[in-house]
Every structure is written in C-alpha cells, then in structure tokens.
Amino acid sequence: MTITFSHCTFQERRRALEADRTARLQEMQERRRKREEEIEQKQLVKEKERHEAARTKEREREERIAALNAQQQAHIQELQKKIQQKVR
C-alpha cells in the first residue's frame, strides 16, 4: 500500500527529495572546492611575493657590500699612492 500526495507516490517523493539533497550537497562541495582553490592560489601568490622580496633584499645587500668593497679598495689605493709619493 502506497500513500500518494498530489499524484506522487511516497517513493517518488522520497527519490525527489533525495535528488534535491544530493544536488545541494554537490553544489556545497563545489563551492567549498572553489573556495579552497582560491585560498591555495592566494597562498601561492603570497609565497611567491615573499620569495621575490627576499631575493630583492639579498640582491640589494650584495650591491651594498660590493659598493663598500669598491670604496674600501679605492681608499686603499689612495693611501698607497700617498705612501709612494712620500717615499719618493
């Protein structure tokens, strides 16, 4: 014996409700997947930016060291030149 509601059997109504629930669940899972992808993408971008900033900082540090070494070398050469002039 089946119970009918508006020309639908109980099983048909149950199948329809289950299909709706499954569709909503799939939609929620898809939204969650997209949100997780966006979060992961943002994290990758931030990580890339951090690495780029670190490389820039290291390059600037190396440039400063090279400039200081060049300045020190020029100073040493100037002192050696003065010593040579005094010796003559």
Helices and strands as residue ranges (DSSP letters): E 4-5, E 8-9, H 10-87
